[in-house]
Amino acid sequence: MVINQNKTQMRRRYNNYASAVSRLKNLPVLFFRLILAYGFYQPAISKWQNLEGTIQGFTSMNMPVPAVSVFLTAATELLGVILLTLGLGTRIIAFPLMIVMLVAIFGVHLSNGFAAANNGFEIPLYYFLMLFALMVYGSGKISIDYLISKK
């Protein structure tokens, strides 16, 4: 009898906890968007401020069509900063940003191993996974996408 009461009480506590936590469900996608926007900002600005140097860097890494690759990467990152911050077209911009991360992983970081401390692929992988989540789940209720979809 006491065991059944304890189970019922535990179940009720868990359900109350789950209900309270579920009220926060729009925050993770907002945080993903803002962290990613912040993370892409400096690389995008650096590329735009030093296009020639970045093209030389891409050339030295044997990236195909380095000038075009730099322009597309810089434009995608900068557009990503704007759209992710606003929560506008999140599912759309997530895909090209995922491509940028895959190129970064396989073209730059993979040979350095996993650890970010060794310039490994850890951070681009995390970005890729957050972008994948945004592509699947969308930008959440705290976004322009949500406001547009309500109308």
Beta strands, then each sheet from edge to edge (+ up, - down):
end
